[in-house]
Every structure is written in structure tokens, then in C-alpha cells.
Amino acid sequence: MANPKRIPGVPFIEGRNDYHDSDGRKYAICIHNTSNNASDTAEANYAHRRTDGVSAHLYADADSVTQSLELTAKAGHVGSREGNENAYAVEIVGANGKPRSWWLANVAWDRLGAALAWIIRNDPDLSSFQVRRASVAEMRRNPTVKAFYAHDDARRAWGHTTHTDPGPHFPWDRLFKAVNDALAKLGHPTTPTTPTKPAPTTTEKIVNALPTLRHGSAGADVKRAQALLNVMGYKLTEDGDYGDNTAAAVATAQRKARITVDRVIGPVTWSVLLDVK
């Protein structure tokens, strides 16, 4: 390698917010979207001067890919220590609401795939990297999982962010095809683009089976949630009535856990109340 910190053939515009990585090691690739329609170059130029602490290793748009941080640097991209220290950050121009057809037509898939394949091929810590999306459960079990994951997956696994990108219609299969095609050209082992989805853990099954509760809900499940909130230090009457006080306590618990504050108890908030790691 001529320079293991930079990807050959990819323009480099140095970002402002590069952080020292204590061991310089990364194991995963985290996918984000920029929530705008700026070009990758414009995003990289902004990253050169932005003051909010946010950064990424790569930016990609419909035509090209730009590197913003050297590969040994740590990016500030998901809020959590687990994600920031262990993953390369990739920002793709777009937004959560974009349909699949838009994504397919507006990303330089071949160039992005080639850049990511080069990283996978040349980083010894990614020698057993799998071109697939990690589950939230395995991310919780193993913060150094060697796979792709979304910003939203990092939120659900480790908290410290409210972002849910790259969105529900992002074409993971197209990304994986681009990466595998590029890896094949490099003579590197590839991963099937349609791997078997890991079976949910017992904990995931339990959490996902719990009812969604919101203001106005009533009954035994609300009473259980109130009891769990009281264990956390809140002083609610355990009457099974999801009223203003319960909603306020849920909002406070969500805020402290750095998850979306919507006053609704769904799977993510149940995980917080049950202290599921």
C-alpha cells in the first residue's frame, strides 16, 4: 500500500473533526445519509469547517466519492463510543424519505463499492468482514462485529443518538452487490448478497412481543411499565393508567437513554425499562 490512510484514486478533502483513535482499529462500516441534496464535494468542504464535532470518513453522491478523514482517524458519527471507535463512517447524499427507486438512481454505486472494497481488502482487522447488515442483537453482544450497520441500528444498539438513517427504503442489496463486485475484481472473498437473517434472540422475541403503550393506554401492561419506571427512580402511582405523569416519566427516561423522545413505549423503550443490553 502506498498510503494505508487514504484510498487510491479517491479525492481527499480533510475534515475538521478527526479524533485520535486509541488503537486505530475498526471492524465495521456504518451507513448514514446526509439528510440533504448537497454533493459529496460540498459535504466534504463543509466537513472541513464544521464546528459541531460531526464527521465521516467518506461522502458519496450520484457521481463520485470523496474521502474526508484518514482511515486511521476516528469519526464523530453516531454519538456512542462503540460506534465511533469501531466503525468507518460513510455518508451518502439523500434522506430517510427517499424511495428505493431514488436511491438506485442517485448513488455512484460502483465507485462507492470500489472504495469500500479497498478498505475491506487492505485493513487487516476486516480480514473476516462479512458483506451483510448486522442485527441489533449481535451489535449489543459484540460491538466489534465485522459487518455493515445503519446509523439507526447503532441508535437501537447503543443509544446516544436520535437519528434513524439511512431510512427504510435504502437498498442494502444494491450496496452489497457493489461491494461484492468490487471485492471480486480484487480477488477477495465475497459474501452472498442475500445472507440468512440471524434468528431473533429470546430477549428480542420477548421485547418485540410486548404491546406498544401510549398516553391513554390502560391495563396490566401499563402497570408493569409504571413499576419498571419506579425501579428507575420515578414515583408513579401504579394504577395501570397511562396518564400525563406516566407520559412525562417515559419522556424523561427516553431522554436519559438518548433515544427518540415520543412518550411511547415500544420495543426500544421497553428495552430501556427492562435494562436490556
N, C-alpha and C positions, 0 to 999 in steps of 0.2 A: 504494500500500500504506500502510495506517495504521501498521503496525509490522512491518517485514520480519523481525523476530526472533521473532515469535510468530504462531501460526496463528489466525486469527479463529474464534471460536466454540468453541475447544478450551480446556478448563481448564488453568491453568498452576500447577504446584507446583514451586518452584525446587529443583533438585537441588544437593547439596553439591559434587559433583566435576565442576565445569565448568572446562575448561582453555583457556588462550589459544591460539587458532589463529593461527599466524603470518600467514597470508594470508586467513583467514576463508572459504576456498573449499572446496566439497565437490562431488563428482562422482557418488557412488554412494549406494545405500541398502542397509544391511546388516541382515538379519533375524536376530533371536535369539528364543529362548524363555526364560522366567523360571525354568524347572525347578520350578515350584510352582503352587498353585491360588489364590494371592492375587489380589485385584482390582487393576485398573490404578491406582486411587487409593491402595491400600495400598502398592503398589510405589513409586509416586511419593513418598509420605510417607516410606517407608524411604530412598529415594534422597536425601531432604532431610537425613538424618542419618547415612548410612552412611559408614564411615571406611576402606573398603578400596580407594578410588580408582576404583571401577567406576561407570559412569553411562550414561545413554541419553537421546536426545532425546525419544522417545515411548514410552509404555506403552499397551498395548491389551488389553482383555479381551472378554468376551461382550457387554457392553453399551455400552462407551464407550472413549474415547481421552483420555489426559492427557499434556500436554507437560511435560517436566521440565527441559530446558535450552533456552536461547535458540538459535535456529538458527545463529547466528554462532559459537557456542561449540564447542569440541572435546570429544567424549565419550571416556571411557576404556572401551572396549568389546571390543576384540579383541587387545590386547597389542602388536600391531605398529604401527610408525609409519605404514606405508602405509594401514592400515585406519582407525586413529584419526584421522588428519589429513584423509582424503579421503572419508569416508562419514558419512552420517547414521545414527544407531543407533536401531533400533526393536525394543523388547522386547515380545513377545506372550505373554500368560499361557498356560502349557501346559508340556509336557515332551516329550522325544525319543520316548518310548514311546507317545504318544497316537496312535490310529489316524486315518486320514483323516476318517472319519465324525465323530469328536470335534471335530477342527479345524473342519470345516464348520459344526458346530452351536454352537461356543463362541467365535467371534470376531465382533466388530462390524465385519463386512467393509465395509459401506457407509460407516461413519464413518471407519474406517482408510483406506479408499480415497480418501475425500474429503480427509483430512488430507495424505496423501502426494501426491495430485494438486495440492493447493495449493502444496506445496513445489516440485514439479516445474515448475508453471506460473510461479512467482514468483521462482525462483532462476535468474539469467541463466546460471550455469555449467551448468545442466541443460537448456539450450535444445535440445540434441540427445540428451537422455536417451532410452534405449530401455527399454520395459517388458518386460524379459526377464531371465533369470538368466545372468550372465556365466560363462564357463568359467574353470577354474583357470588354464589355459594363458594365456588373454588377460589375466587379472589379473596374472600374473607378467610378461607382456610390457608391460602398461600399467596401472600402479597407479591411474591416474585414469580407468579405464574407466567409462563412463556407463551403468550398468545396476544391477540388483539383484544381491546375492550373499548367501550364507548365512555365518554365523559359521564353519561348518565349511569353507566354501570359502576364507575368509581364513586359516584354520589351514593348509590344504593349500598355499595360495599363498605365504604369508609366515611361517608358524610363529608362535612366541611365545604360543601358547595350546594347550590340550588339548581345548577344547570342540568338540562336534560338532553343535550345534543349528542349525536348529530341528528336526532329525530327519528320518528317511527318509519319513515319511508326511505331511509338511507339504504342503498343497495350493497349490503355487505358481500353478497355473492359476486358482484362485479369487482369490488375491491380485491377480493381473494383471488379471483381469476387473473387480474392484472399482476398481482404479486407472484402467483404461481407460474404464470407465463414467463415473467422476468427471471425468476429463480431457475426455471428450466433452461433458459438461454445461458445462464451462468454455470450450468452443470450441477446445480444444488438440488438436494431432495425437495420434493414438493409435498403439499398436504392436500388431500381431497377437498374440493370446494364445498362439498355437502356432507361434512362430518356428522356423525351421530351426536345429537344433543345430549349432554350429560343428564342422567336421570336426576330429578329433584331430590334433595336430601329429605330426611324425615322432618327436620326443622322447617325447611321450606314448605313442605306439604302442610304442616300444621299452621304456619303463619298464613299461607295463601288460602286456607280453608276458613279462616276467621272472617266474620262479617265486617263489612265496611260500616263504620258508625259516624254519624254527623249530628249537628245540632237538630234536636227534635227526636232523635232515636231514643228508644226506651227498652228496658228489659234486663235480663240477666247478664248479657254480654256487656252492656254499658256499666253495670255494677262491677263486673270484673275489671274493666278498664279503669274505673274510678279507684278500685282497690290498688291496682298497679301504680297509678299516679300517686296515691297516698304513700306507697312504699318509697317512691322517689322524693317524698317530702312535701307533697301538696296536701292540703287539708280540705278534702271534699266530703260532702255527705254521700255515703254510698247507698243512694236511693234508686239507682237504675234510670235516672232521668238525665239525659244529655242536654243540660241547660247552659246558660251563659257562663256559670262558674267552671263547669267541666270543659267547655269550649276554650275558655281563657287558659286553663291549665294545660290543655293539649297544645295550644299555640306556643306557650312558653316552653314546653318540653321539646317541641319541634325546633324552635329557635335555638335552644341549647344544643340540640343534636345536629344543628346545621343542615336540616333537611327542609323541604318545602313547607312553609307555614300556611296551611289551608284549613286548620282546625278540623280536619277529617282524619279518622283513624282507619287507615288502610294498611296493606302489608308492611310498608316501610315504617310507619309509626307503631304498628304492633311490635315490630322487631325492636324498636327503641324501648317500648314499655316492658317487653319481656327480656330486655338486655341480651338480645341475640347478637352474637359476634360473627 
